[in-house]
C-alpha cells in the first residue's frame, strides 16, 4: 500500500520535486527522476512529473522507496540555538501575527547560516514560540553587522507576497548611518553604477538612494538613507563612493582619513530604522530604535 499525502496551502503552486525533498525524502534530483520513471509516485492517481505545480488538495501516493537513502547532511554544520538564546529574542520582537514577525535584528549575527558563521537568526527563530506551528521564510536580508528592522514570513503565501512587494518597490525602508567626513547638506541623491563579479564576469548594477543629512561636522555625519534599489552592500558602497564611509566598516573605507583605523574597530554604524508597506489596503509601519553604542557615538561626536 502506498503512503498518501494531501497538499496543504503552504505548497500551493510549488514544484512537485521541491515538495518531495521537503516532505518525503531529501535526495538528489536524479533519484527523484528515477523514482518517477519507476512509477513509485503518482499525483491524483496519474504519473507524476517533477516540474508539476501542485494545487491545494492534490493527493500524492508514494510507493515503496525504502531502497533510496537521503542525502547525508553534516549535522555539525547545523546551528542549534539554546533556550536562553531563543528566549532572548522576545526583547527584539516588534510585531508578531499569524503571517509574519518583525524584529529589531541585533548586530553581529547573520540572517541565515553561511560558510563563515553557523549561528543565525532563522535557526534561532524556528525554535521559538513564534514559529511553533510554522517555519520562517526569508523575504529580505540585512548584513551581519547591520542592525534594525527585519521581516520574516510565517508561511509561503506571505513569503511570496513580500517578495513581490520588494520587487515592485512597494516596501519602503529607512536607514540611519554614521559616517566619516562631512556629507554636503545639499547632497540628497546617490546614484551609482555599482560593480560586482560573479564567476569571473563583471556585472554593473544601477543603485539609487535618497539621502538626508541630520547632523554633520568636519569629522562625522549622521545621515538618513532611503534606498530605491536593493543592491548588495548598496548604502555602504555609495557612501564610500562620496568619500564618507560608514564608521566601523572594515570593507569599504579609505586610508586617506587619518583616524579611520581607530574607528574601524567599532561595530558597523548602519541601522535599518523604519520599514513601511501596505497589504490589502492596510498600512504597516515599524520602527526599530538603534542600540546604545549608536546613541553614545552621536552624543559624543555631535
QUIPELIN-V435222 format. One record per pair of residues at least 4 apart in sequence whose C-alpha atoms are under 6 Angstrom apart, sorted by sequence separation. I is the first residue (numbers start at 1). GAP is how many residues later the second one is. D is the distance in whole Angstrom. If there is no record, write none. Layout:
i=(I;I)
gap=(GAP;GAP)
d=(D;D)
This chain:
i=(19;20;21;36;42;81;113;131;158;166;197;216;240;278;297;298;21;35;36;42;43;96;113;126;153;165;166;197;216;239;240;278;42;95;153;165;196;197;215;239;278;95;113;196;215;277;94;112;195;214;245;276;94;111;126;195;214;276;93;110;111;112;194;213;275;92;109;194;212;275;92;193;212;274;193;211;274;138;192;211;250;273;44;137;192;210;248;249;273;43;137;191;210;248;43;136;191;209;42;136;190;209;248;42;135;190;209;248;249;41;134;139;208;248;41;189;208;40;188;189;207;247;40;188;139;188;185;17;16;110;182;109;182;15;16;108;182;15;108;15;86;107;181;182;14;79;107;181;182;13;14;79;107;180;13;106;179;12;13;86;105;179;12;27;81;105;178;12;26;27;104;178;25;26;104;177;103;177;9;103;176;8;102;176;7;102;175;7;101;175;6;7;101;174;6;100;174;6;100;173;5;100;5;99;4;4;3;2;3;2;2;181;180;179;180;179;179;180;178;179;178;178;177;177;176;176;175;175;175;174;174;173;173;172;172;171;171;145;148;149;146;147;148;146;148;149;148;10;104)
gap=(4;4;4;4;4;4;4;4;4;4;4;4;4;4;4;4;5;5;5;5;5;5;5;5;5;5;5;5;5;5;5;5;6;6;6;6;6;6;6;6;6;7;7;7;7;7;8;8;8;8;8;8;9;9;9;9;9;9;10;10;10;10;10;10;10;11;11;11;11;11;12;12;12;12;13;13;13;14;14;14;14;14;15;15;15;15;15;15;15;16;16;16;16;16;17;17;17;17;18;18;18;18;18;19;19;19;19;19;19;20;20;20;20;20;21;21;21;22;22;22;22;22;23;23;24;24;28;33;34;34;34;35;35;36;36;36;36;37;37;38;38;38;38;38;39;39;39;39;39;40;40;40;40;40;41;41;41;42;42;42;42;42;43;43;43;43;43;44;44;44;44;44;45;45;45;45;46;46;47;47;47;48;48;48;49;49;49;50;50;50;51;51;51;51;52;52;52;53;53;53;54;54;55;55;56;57;58;59;59;60;61;63;64;65;65;66;67;67;68;68;69;91;92;93;94;95;96;97;98;99;100;101;102;103;104;105;106;123;123;123;124;124;124;125;125;139;140;146;184)
d=(6;5;5;6;5;6;6;6;6;6;5;6;5;5;6;6;4;5;6;5;6;4;5;6;6;5;6;5;4;5;4;4;5;5;5;6;6;6;6;5;6;5;5;5;5;5;5;5;6;5;5;5;5;5;6;5;5;4;4;5;5;6;6;5;6;5;6;5;6;5;5;6;5;6;5;6;4;6;6;5;6;6;5;6;5;6;6;6;5;6;5;6;5;4;5;6;5;5;6;5;6;4;5;5;6;5;5;5;5;6;6;6;5;4;5;5;6;6;6;5;6;6;5;4;6;6;6;5;5;4;6;5;6;5;5;5;5;6;5;5;6;5;5;6;5;5;6;5;6;5;6;6;5;5;5;5;6;6;6;6;5;5;5;5;5;5;6;5;5;5;5;5;6;6;5;6;6;5;6;5;6;5;6;5;5;5;6;5;6;5;6;5;5;6;6;6;5;5;4;6;6;5;5;5;6;4;6;6;5;5;4;5;5;6;6;5;4;6;6;5;6;6;6;5;6;5;5;4;5;6;5;6;5;6;5;6;5;6;5;5;6;5;4;6;6;6;6;5;6)
